[in-house]
């Protein structure tokens, strides 16, 4: 049986990029007319099925590529593993197939087209979690529908499904204020992801509404240069703050461990809240008060979005925001 021709095969033969081949075959701008004709002719001679995606858009089932950056999965347990499982559950109810492709740091930095797209297998892509802007721009230029899950980039015109980080973190910060806290520190790298940034502004709004000044010395970045969680706490933290608002449960878990190593007790000496209601929030030695992200609904909404985009690629772009709930546990003390 002859091997199916991929866009990557055409690109290799003509010494052009896969993105160029994708643009030429889908009729998108950015490719000269002479090169476009050469690519189309070469694709035809090689037996490439140019209309494959068009045919599949009328099918009741689809193959959906699920992309996630390696840095979010490398520890073996992640918020995104859980979200991925819920995506598969959503796809199973509609007869679709979800296939995970882990994007390495090298692939992301060098704008390497996902294998599922190169091989012309994916009818649609869900990019799960943040990617850098250049990589997302590259995805937007491919001849395949893309939905962002747990991130958004309005300038690139993607459909997106996100949790309500702004209002969710407003709720968490306001809860601390109601418990008598006014010296509240935020732990998160502003600008690292859209989620962290939204959560930071929710924190700021809650402080502003309570008349509490927003101070630069009350903000601790928690990510290193490649986006991994890595931070330290100031030596005088209990003098500067009575509570820590962490942008995610992973950061809250790490903060509690750091405090424990200094014999600083949570919540007696300092209170801590997280965000996501991920597994670390309840396996922590101190059960973490957090904001539960509704992963089931996020998965359902993104599965619905990608099916709609496959069937109608020209439909208007849509950003769907999913609300959650505060989960009160043991990490906050009323003062």
C-alpha positions, 0 to 999 in steps of 0.5 A: 500500500502506497504511503500517503503524501504529506505536506512535509514531503512536498515542502522537502522536494521544493525546499520550502517550508510546510507553512508555505505549502499549507498557504499555497494549497489553501489559497491563503495570501503570502505565497507568490503566484508562480510558487503557488502554481509550482506547489499545486502542480507538485502536490498533484504529481505526488498524489497529495489529497488536496481536498482531504480537509474539505471532505472531512468537514462533512463527516460526523467524526474527526481527528483532533490534535491536542497540543501541549508544551512539554514544560507543562507535562514533564513532571508527570502530573499536571493540570493539563493531564487532567484537562486532556483526559476530560477532552478525550471524554468529550470527544468520545461522546461525539465519536471524535478522536483526540491525539496528544502531541507534546511540543518540545521547547525546541519545536516551539522556539524554531516554529516546527509545524506539528507532526499531525499537521505535517502528515495531513491527519488532523482535521482540527487543533486544540492548543492546550495551554500557553505557547509563545506568540510566534508559535501561535502565529505559525499555527494561525497560518496553517490550513487547519482550524485552531482553538486555544484552550486556557489561553487567548490571543485576540490579535491573532483571531483565535477561538478560545476557551478560558477560565474566568481568572480575573473574577476568580482571583477577585473572589479569592483576594476579597475572601482574604480581605473579609477574613481581616487580611490587608497585607496581601502578597501576589505570587505570579509572573505578570505577563508570563501567560494571559491567565496569570495576568488576568489573575493579577488584575483581579487581585488588584481590583479587589485591593482597589475596591477595599481601599488597599494600596497596590505595592510593587514590593508585594509582588513576587514573580514565580517563573524562570526564563523558560516558564517553569515555576521557580521562586523564593520568598523574602526572609521577612515575609511574615513581617510584610504579609499576612496572606499570599495569593498564588496564581495557581495551586502549584505555586501555592504548594511550593510556597507552603513547602518553603514556609514549612522549611522555615518553621512558618506555620500555615495558616497560623503565621501566614495564610495562603490561597491558590487557584485551579483546585488541582490535585496539589491543593488537596494532597498538600500537608495543609489543604489549600483554599483555592478557586475551582476551575470548571475543567469539564465545562472547559473541555466540552466548550472547546470540543464544541468549538473545534467541531464548529470550526471544522464544519464552518471555518469562516464562522465569527471568532468566539472567546468563551469564559467559564466561571468556577467556585471558591473552595474553602479548606484549611490554609486561611486564618481569620484575623 
